[in-house]
Amino acid sequence: MVVPELKAWRAARPHVVRVARSVRPQLVRAVEAVKPPLVRAAGSVKPLVTRPSTVQFTAGSATLGLVVAATVVTAAGPWDSTGQRTAEREWAASQGRAGGADHGHVSGTSGKAPAPAPSAASVLTGLGGSVGAGPSPTEKALADVLGPLLGDPALGTERTAAVVDLATGKRLYGKGADDALTPASTTKIATAVAALTAAGADHRIATRTVLEPGAADKREVVLVGGGDPTLTARKDAEGNASLRTLADKTARALKDRKTDEVTLSYDTSLYEGPDVHPIGLDNTNVARVTALMADEGRVDDTSSGTAKRTEDPAADAARKFADLLKDRGIKTADPVPAKATDRAKALATVKSPPLTALVERMLTNSDNDIAEALARQTAVAADEPASFKGGGAAIREQLKKLGLPLKGAEFADGSGLDRADKLTADLLTALLAKAADPAHPELRAALTGLPVAGFTGTLSGRYAGQPGTGLVRAKTGTLTGVHTLAGTVVDTDGHLLAFAFLTASDPPTEPTATQKGLDALASTLATCGCN
């Protein structure tokens, strides 16, 4: 059976193929470490229903990557909106000339249909069946295994925890679950859910050019920023909105008007308030938060992680656009800031990938620039000021609409870089449960974007040799003296659980030891039936 790809997956393919190839070393290293718990989890799943829920698909995706690594097996179609599973299948087929059964020709490989390979019947059957059909873990059993680990001095002076069964939404375990602590980057889970709720999963951020009315010899083009931090000036756009494409379209539109010389302005008025994050400008974690930037203001060729940023991302993007226009035969002087008027005529537009793709990239890489942009997109959609304060208010408003527990919660930014942010373990697990709810498919990217332990994003270098490898998907959070982990895990009985562990310490703990302690907690959930 061939499952056709949606346009969004097709457009994202160059990027996700690169991602899939990059995780090959982790796949090879991790598969032996996780094979026993994987087999136990797979064997416990029984086929009881024919139509899987969102929760069931999410549980399956946590194990599927490991099966691909171990047996070069594939499942039908991409498993998330980035096409990550499709990319893994294509790469495996092109290397080994073999793939999963019943998939026929796969585009982008050698051109030959992959030869059938044995499929992991118990896992694939489970995807169409009832995940975790047996009893849920009990509070006492979870307390017995988690309690000693939470007492580890390496976790610091404060620690809270919550575990929830995603099939029922019931909290199975809590320790200080209602106590608000600084969440660091696990704040991004709240930002993701709020943005998807306010703006919609299919929303795309537009960057456009307009032509102001005026004399033929004084034509003014305005580059209008829409708040897309993934807008790129690089030759290979990798599925993102391209400043080069916008220059192509703009130049053609001007030449159709018999215009080959303009003045150029740029408009950043969509955003309000200070554009410098409270942590300060002289850092490598986040650029100025502005409605116009290219490649997140990075001055190198990186696309994730820390990097030196340009002092004025908007002006820098406008200068690059001016150079691109000149290369296309449109003369222009150095750009200056201005606001487009209501009388301006549209010239050209490019749009970001859908919000689901931005959310996944934000969560996987813990991308602060995307997080702050999504907080402001939430504010714009909610008719709040697009500022740090307005973004925080809009996030709270959207989460309140979803009926989530907000007692003690504070949203000072969208990224979690601000220590004024406060969240509870109860809220973080409730966010994950809401994203897994079949009634809210628009929120699913808040789960599919979570890094996979030992494989992707901020968890690619963690979980070495631990049984949670490949079974834990979680958002990390790290500030000096603050370490958090929140995500999902499949236990040995096939239950998909959400968990949140928050720690804080003054003086700060040793980071590596604290992170290993958090990873051990999640790994214990992966190996514990606890029922």
Stockholm file with secondary structure:
# STOCKHOLM 1.0

chainA/1-531         MVVPELKAWRAARPHVVRVARSVRPQLVRAVEAVKPPLVRAAGSVKPLVTRPSTVQFTAGSATLGLVVAATVVTAAGPWDSTGQRTAEREWAASQGRAGGADHGHVSGTSGKAPAPAPSAASVLTGLGGSVGAGPSPTEKALADVLGPLLGDPALGTERTAAVVDLATGKRLYGKGADDALTPASTTKIATAVAALTAAGADHRIATRTVLEPGAADKREVVLVGGGDPTLTARKDAEGNASLRTLADKTARALKDRKTDEVTLSYDTSLYEGPDVHPIGLDNTNVARVTALMADEGRVDDTSSGTAKRTEDPAADAARKFADLLKDRGIKTADPVPAKATDRAKALATVKSPPLTALVERMLTNSDNDIAEALARQTAVAADEPASFKGGGAAIREQLKKLGLPLKGAEFADGSGLDRADKLTADLLTALLAKAADPAHPELRAALTGLPVAGFTGTLSGRYAGQPGTGLVRAKTGTLTGVHTLAGTVVDTDGHLLAFAFLTASDPPTEPTATQKGLDALASTLATCGCN
#=GR chainA/1-531 SS CCCCCCHHHHHHHHHHHHHHHHTHHHHHHHHHHHHHHHHHHHHTCBCCCSSCCHHHHHHHHHHHHHHHHHHCCCCSSCSSTTCHHHHHHHHHHHHHSBCCTTCCCCTTSSSSCCBCCCCCHHHHHHHTSBTTCSCCCCHHHHHHHHHHHHTCGGGCSEEEEEEEETTTTEEEEEESTTCCBCCGGGHHHHHHHHHHHHHCTTCCCEEEEEEECCCGGGCEEEEECCCCTTCBCSSCCTTSCBHHHHHHHHHHHHHHTTCCEEEEEEECTTSCSCCSCTTCSSSSSCCCCCSCCSGGGBSSSCSSSCCCBCSCHHHHHHHHHHHHHHHTTCEECCCEECCCCTTCEEEEEEECSCHHHHHHHHHHHTCHHHHHHHHHHHHHHTTSCSSHHHHHHHHHHHHHHTTCCCTTCBCSCSSSCSTTCBBCHHHHHHHHHHHHCTTCGGGTHHHHTSCBTTTSGGGTTSCTTCTTTTTEEEEEEEETTEEEEEEEEECTTSCEEEEEEEEECSSCCCHHHHHHHHHHHHHHHHHCCCC
#=GC SS_cons         CCCCCCHHHHHHHHHHHHHHHHTHHHHHHHHHHHHHHHHHHHHTCBCCCSSCCHHHHHHHHHHHHHHHHHHCCCCSSCSSTTCHHHHHHHHHHHHHSBCCTTCCCCTTSSSSCCBCCCCCHHHHHHHTSBTTCSCCCCHHHHHHHHHHHHTCGGGCSEEEEEEEETTTTEEEEEESTTCCBCCGGGHHHHHHHHHHHHHCTTCCCEEEEEEECCCGGGCEEEEECCCCTTCBCSSCCTTSCBHHHHHHHHHHHHHHTTCCEEEEEEECTTSCSCCSCTTCSSSSSCCCCCSCCSGGGBSSSCSSSCCCBCSCHHHHHHHHHHHHHHHTTCEECCCEECCCCTTCEEEEEEECSCHHHHHHHHHHHTCHHHHHHHHHHHHHHTTSCSSHHHHHHHHHHHHHHTTCCCTTCBCSCSSSCSTTCBBCHHHHHHHHHHHHCTTCGGGTHHHHTSCBTTTSGGGTTSCTTCTTTTTEEEEEEEETTEEEEEEEEECTTSCEEEEEEEEECSSCCCHHHHHHHHHHHHHHHHHCCCC
//
